Amino acid sequence: MNRRDFLKGSSMVAGAVVAERLAALDRIAFAAAGLTKQGVPRRPLGSTGEEISMVGLGGAHIGKQSDEQESIRIIRSAMDAGITFMDNSWDYNGGASEERMGKALRDGYRQRAFLMTKFDGRTREAAARQIEESLKRLKTDHVDLLMCHEVIRINDGDRFFAKGGAVEAALAAQRAGKAKYLGFTGHKDPAMHLRFLDLAKANGFKLDAVLMPINVMDAHYNSFQHHVLPRLIEEKIGVLSMKPLAAGHILKSQAATATECLRYAMSVSPGTVVTGIDSMQILAQALEVVRGFQPMTRVEMAQLLERTAPFAYRGNYELFKTSDQYDSTVKHPEWLG
């Protein structure tokens, strides 16, 4: 089958599934335009009472700049423009992302940031060590949100909640004032998230926030949007979304523009959209979308979903779901403990 025939056949299938996708969207709350009328709008983080910027600065892209001062410039420019949510992780760029963010958050910037970082350890010992290293690199005595990173295996939640598991380190950090809120992240499969949510409930563990992919391709394939998002909304758990452009892979399909990708994620998710910002140009792009944000209409969304459906087949543009390219703990299982 050549590409033209494939797209023709796929478009017929797309017509059948788009109505289903829109019906699913109707069953969840569409995102509000935000809580402020000027600058970067803010949104509530679940039931925490916190209000954070609609766009978050992704930590994985901070630390890749050849000049450390450029990383600091991007972070501070984002905050000066109204972005308050700062994402990071113990394992990003060998610790460089946290180190650079820690330097950027000096001179009063830390007080203006809602700071999140993540640990990979599944044992109490490994997680506790990583948490302390993160605080040292970030040059702070606490983070606002601490996340168990990369829940990408069906037993990750079981290991987290086991006796001697990372849950003990996370709760100890929270009791000591080193972490205000707790949650988890993952990008592989909605089933992993649902399993973790079930275990959290069974163990009486309060989840304040969850980070997961939401984008125009996810809407069609192994979807976090359809399987996890409604539950987070129902249980009033803070929704954080990531990979709105799938590390740029979606743009290679030419089925959607960067602006459409960002606007779609902001329209579907009621929370913060964490996006990779590795240059001043990309920062300007994100700010342009969020400052003039209007939720997509049902017609706009239907048109975009119909356009992207043929390309979402088998997760071809969501490699974080279908390969181990973005799985740091697969490459480094020793980080799990």
N, C-alpha and C positions, 0 to 999 in steps of 0.2 A: 504493500500500500504506500503510495507516495504522500508527501506532506499535504498536498491539496485535498486528496481524498480523505485523509485522516481528519483534517480540520472540518471538512464538510460533514462527515459522519459525527464528529464530536459536537458540532454545533447543534445537531438534532438532539443529541443526548443532553446538551446544555439547556436547551429549551425546556426539557422535561424536569431537570433538577433545580433550575433557578427558582421556580415557584415554591418548591419545597424549602429551599434556602431562605427565601423571603418569609415564608410562613414561620420558620424557626426564629427568624429575627423578630417577628411580631410577638413571639412569646416571651421575649426578654425586653428589658427597658433600653430604648435607644439613648445614646449619650446626650446629656444636656450640653448646652453651649459653653458652660463654665460659670464660675462664681464671681468673676470680675469682668468689667466692661472695657478695661484698658489693659495694655500690656499682655502678659501671658496669663490666660485664664487658669484658675485653680479648681481642683476637684477634691471631694472628700475621699479619704482612704478608709473604705469600709466603715466600721463602727468605732474607729479609733478617736474620732473627733479632729483628726489632722486634716488640713487642706494643703495639697501639694500641687505643683505645676502640672498642667496637662501633658507637657512634654518633659521627659527626663533625659539626662545626658548619660549615654551608655559608657561604662568604664572600660570595656574591652578595646575600644578605639583610642582611648587615652593611654599613652605610653608607646604608641607606634610612631609618633612623630620623631624625626631625627634630632630635633632640638627640644630639650626639656622645657625651655621657656615658651615654646609654641604651645605645648600641652597646657601649661599654666595659663597662657593667654586665652586659649579656647574656653577653659573652665570658668575663668573670671568674667570673660565677655558674656558667656551664657548666663551666669548669675546676675550680672549687671543688667541684662536684658529681661530678667524676670523668671528664669528657669531655676527652680529651687531643688528639684529632685536629682540627686547625684548617685549614680549606680556604680558599684565596683565589686571586686572579688579578690580573695586571697591569691588566686592563681593567675590573674590577668597579667600577661607579659612579664612573667617571672617576678611579680611584685612591683614592677615599675609603674603600673597604673595607680596603685594605691600610694606609692611614694610621691608621684607627681601631684596627685590630688591632695595629699596631705600638705604639700608645699603651697598649692593654690589656695587652700582653705585657711591659711594664715591671715593675719591683718583684718580680722573681723568677719571674714567670709564664712567661717565654720558656723557662726551663730545664725547665718541666713540660710544655711543649707539643711535639707532633709537628706541625711546621709545613709545610704544602704551599702552593706557589703555582705559577702557570702563565704561560707567555708565548705570544704569538700569532705572532711573527716566524717566517718560513720561511727567511730568509737568516741567515747568521752575524751580520751587522752588526745587523739588526733585533732578533734574539733577544738578542744580547749587551747591547744598549742597554736592552731591556725588563727583563732580569734585574737589571741594576744599579739601575734605577729601583725595582724591587720591593724589593730589599734595603734601599734607602734609606728607602722608605716604611715597611717593616716594622721598621725600626730594629734590624736584625740583620746579622751578618756571614755568615750562611748560612741556608739552608732545609734541612729534612730531606728533602723530596721536591720535585723540580722537574719540571714536566710540560709537554710540548708540547700546547697548548690547541686545542680545536675541530678535531680531525681529522674533517672533515665533507665532504671532497671526495676523490674516488678518487685524485687525484694529490698530496694533502697529504703522504703518506709519501715519495713520490718527491722532492718539493721538500726535505723535511726531511733526507733522506740524500744529496742531491746534493752535488757539490763546491761549497764555499762555502755550504752549507746550514746550517740551525739546529743540526744534530747537532754541528757543530764548536763552536758556542757552548756547548751543553749539556755536552759533554765537557770543554771548557776550564773551565767553572764547577765541574765535579766535581773536576777535577785541582787546582784552586785552593782547594778546601775550601769553596766557596760553595754547593754542593749535595751532599748525601750520597747520595741515590738519584735515579734518573731514570725517567720514564715518559711516558705520553700519555693524553689524554682525548678524548672525542667523544660525540655524542648522536644522530647522524643515522641511521646504517645499519650493521649488523654487518659488511657487506662492507668498509667503510672500516677497521674495526678489524682484520679478518683480513688485509687488504692490508698494513697497517702491521706487524703481527706477522710476516708473511712477509718483509718488507723488513728488519726488525730481525735476523731470523735470517740472512738472506743477507749482511748487512753485519757480522755478528759483534757486534751491539750488544746489551748486556745490559739488558733491560727489568726494572725492579724492581717496577713497579706499573702498573695500567691502571684508568682510571675510566670507567664506562659506566652507562647507565640500567638499572635492574632494578625492575619494579613489576608489579602485577597485570594491567595492560593489555599490557605488553611480552611477557608470557607467551604472548599470542595473536597478536601482530602484529609482523612483522619483528624477531624476538626476539634481543636480546643474550643473554638468559638461555640460550636453547637453542643459539645458534650460536657465541658467544664464550666464555661462562663455562666450559664443559668444557675448552676448550683452555688457558685460564689456569690452571685447576686442574692439568691434566696437565703443564704446563710450569713449575709452581710459581712463577708470577708473582703478585704481590700483587693481590688483587681489591678494588677500591673501587667501590661502587655509589652512584648518585645518582638523584634524581627519584623517590623512593618514592611521592610523591603527585602527581607530574607538575605541579609548581607549583600544586597545588590543583585542577587540572582533573578529576582522577579523582573527587574528592568531589562534583563537579557531576552526575556520573552517578547518584549515590545507590546505586551497586552495592556500595560498600565504605566502611567508616568509616576515619578517619585511623589509628586503632589497628590495624585489620586491614591497612592498607597498610604501615605500618611493620613490623608483625610478619611479614608475608609476605616483605618484602625481607630482613629479618634471618634468616629461616628458609632462604631460598634461597641467599643469598650467604654464603660462608664468611669474608668480610672486613667491613670497616667500611662502614656505610651513612651517607652524607653527606646530611643533610637541612637544608632551609632553616629557620632559627630566627630570627625577626624580632621576637620579644617574649618576655617572661618566661612568659607563658601557654603559648606554643608550646614553649618550653624545658621547662616542667613536663610537658607532654604527652609529649615524647620521653623524658624521664627516667622517667616512669611506665612506659612500655612496656619500656624497656631494663632497668630494675632488676628488673622481675618477669618477664623474658623466659623463655618456654618455646617451643621450636620448634613450629610448627604440625604437627599430626598429618596423616597422609595423608588422612584423612576431612575434616578442616577445610579442607585445601588444595583438595581436589576440590570441595567445596561452594562455596568462594570462586571458583575458576576457572569453575565452571558459571554462577555469578551474573554474573561480569564478562565472559564471552565475548561476549554479544550487543552489548556496548557498545564492544568493542575493534575493531570493524569499521573498516577503513581508517585506523586510528590517530586516530580522532576525538578522543580524550582525551590523545593524545601529540603535541601540536602542535610540539614540538621535532624530531620526525621528519618531519612532514608540511608544515611551513611554515618560513619563515625568521624567524619572530618571535623566536626565541632564538639566532639566529646573529649574534653580534657582528661577526665578521670578514666577513660578507656586507654588513653595513651600513657597515663600515669596512675595505675591502680594502687600504687603505694601511698598515694595521697589519701585514700579512703581509710587507711589504718587497719 
